[in-house]
Amino acid sequence: MKNNKQYKSKKNVKRPTGQKSEPVEVKCIASDESGRGLIEYENKRISIPYLIEGEKALVRISKQGKHTNAKIVSIKEKSKNRVEPKCKYFYECGGCQLQHLSYEAQLSLKENYVRNLMKPFGKVQNIISMENPYDYRNKIHSAFASTRDREIVSGFYKEFSHEIIPIERCIIQDERADKILKTIRELVKSFKIKPYKEDYQEGFLRHVLIKTGFKSNQIMVVFVVSNKIFPSKNNFMKVLREKHPEISTIIMNINNKSTSVVLGNNEMVVYGKGVIEDTLCGFTFQISAKSFYQINPIQTEKLYNKAIEFANLKGNETVLDAYSGIGTISLIASKKASEVIGVEINRDAVQNAIKNARINKVNNVKFYQGDAGEFMMALANDKTHIDTVFMDPPRNGSDEKFLSSVASLKPKKIVYISCNPTTQARDLKYLTSRGYRVDKIQPVDMFPHTSHVECCVLLVKNK
């Protein structure tokens, strides 16, 4: 590499006296699930950030208690898949893990990861890639701080720390959001607004959340602040809107708690409707500050269309959408089903889903608030017939109560969408032991340049 100083350990390792080591030459034998390179050292496997399979490198290995860590000193033999990261913050930020890999190599890494996990269940289809793997994030959280020189900075927290990496331009998020953030930094300084200091629990501005509608071009700006008194609020917002007339709505979210949770419970609409809309798979969805909406709408359309294709609905089915959120999959499935039932534990999301059904004039969908597992068990006890279940759980997957409820309901098909194939494979093991077989497996690259991969699986009830 041209500049070995750009390799920075993401975790400051304190080495006990006498535990420092001279650099050793190693060869990377594989990659782990997060894209880090693996080496064999003293009968241990050690993962090293930014090292690529097949490369030879000088690394410095350190030990602290039972833990062994390593970081690159220099690359001796480069992989053909190594590229120069386009983002100058890559080795500090931690938001992306794979920018040092060519996009083709990233896809291969993710596809092989899914193939290895899904070996017991069947053939994995080729990963669905992204034509332009940049500028895809429609939502950002940016933390604010002031430097010792009293400059206002915004950006992301460095991994494993509360240190903010100042970011001018993030190449995986909507460029419009970066331009708005630049203006906000300038206004915060000129209006003498104090960023929040977490250690001292003082100051005003904590975060700025920006959501963009890729098809509607509507933009929401949310100021996460420590109290309701926004200094010179009217003038501040007037200047912001004059410089960025593309902003559709502005919200103040009050978070006065000492917490790592970004959004507080109370919010005030400063300008506009307090919501934006966007279109996905031909349906219009209303998006609030707190509602969940997929980060990458371009790939989400591909993922959801694949899920609907897997379900192969004929028009006479009763469909259950567990973890229904704001109703995205429910409404998309409604075009090809007789009846759709959505269940979601988050009350606000259910209200959003009901509104979204009304906006799209969909009459064959009903949404319920409650625990999906308990809801399905009640349906099974009532002998309610369900033909197809869509499930899209959080990263930790589903618990046994939920999976048992699905099995008790005995749908003909289960379409399982997951943002974590590891927990998905665990859940598939349970479902295949309860009378189902895996029929199709489709990975989708939802988050290019990161180690994350989405996977859609079709399970069919054994006859």
C-alpha positions, 0 to 999 in steps of 0.5 A: 500500500502507498500509505501504511499509516492509513491502517488504524486499529478500530479498537485501542488495545492496551498491551501489558508491559512486555507483551509488545511483539515484533511484526511477523509475516503471515498469510491470510487463509480465509475471511470471516463473516464480517470480511476480516482476514483470518490467519493461523498463529500459535494454533489460534485463528485471528481475524485482522481488519482490512486483510484479504484472503491470499495476501501476505502481510507484516502484522503486529500481534498483541495479547491482553489476557485471553484475547489476541489481536492483530493489525496490519503493518504493511502488505507484502503481497496484494490480492488482485481484489484489493482496491483503493477505498473511495472514501477518505474516512474508511479506515477510521469510520467503521460504517463500511467494512469492505471498501478495500475490496472490489465490488465483485469481490464483495459480492463473492464474499457475501454469496460464499458466506450465505452458501456456507451457512445454507449448505444443509438446506439447498442450492443458493441462487446468485446474489442480486447485486446493485448497478450503482453501489453508492449514494443508496442510503435514504436515512442518516443519523449524524452526531454533532460536537464542537472541537477544542478550536470551537469548530462545529463537526458532525459525523459518525461515532468511531467504532467502539467509542464515543469519538465523532469522526467528522464527515463531509461526504459519505459516499453511500448516503444520499448526497442531498443529506450531506449538503444539508448537514454542511449548511446546518453545521454553518448555522449552528456555528453562526447562531452559537448553538451548543452541541450536546456533550454526553460526558457532562450532559450539557449542551443542546444539539445531539443529532440530526436525522435526515430521511429522503424519499428517492422517488418523491424527492421529499426530505425530512430533517429531524433535530434531536435536541436536549430540551424544547428551547431552540435558540432563535428557532424561527430565524434558524429554520427560515435560513435553512429552508431558504438555502434548501427549499427541497426540505419538505418537513422539519421536526424537533425531537426532544431527548433529555435522557442519558442514553445511546438511543438516538430519538426521544419520545417527544417531538414537535413539528416545526415545518411541514406535515411531520411526515414524508412519502415515498413509492415502493413497488408501486405503493405510496408509503408515509414515513415518520421520524420513528417509522422503520423504512428500508434503507436502500429502496432500490434493492428493497424493490428487488428483494420484495419482488423476489419475495412475492415471486417466491410466494407465487400467489394466485389471488385466492390465498389468505396471507399473514405478514408477521413483523408487518411494520408500516405495512410494506410487504402487506400492501405489496402482497395485497395485489395478488392475495385474497386477504392479508393480515398484518401483525406488528408489536409497535403501536406507532407502526401499526397506525402508520400501516393503517394510514398507508392502506388508506392512502393506497385505497387497499381494502383487503388488508387488516393490521393488528397490534400485538406479539406475532407469536401469540397472535399466530397461536390464537389463529391456530387455536381458532383453526384460522386457515393461513396459506402463506406467511411472510416473516421479516424479523430483526437481526437476532431472528425469531425465538422458539415461541414464534417459530412454534406458532408458525409451525402450529399454523401450518401454512403451505408456504413461509417466505422468510426475509432476513438481514442476518443469515446466521440467525436465519440458518438457525431458524431454518433448522427448527422449521425444517424439523417441524415439517418444512423443506427449503425450496429457494434461497436468494441473497441480496446485496442491500448494503454495498461496502458493508459486511451485511447481506440480506437473504430471502428463503422460501419454505414449503410444507411437506405433504 
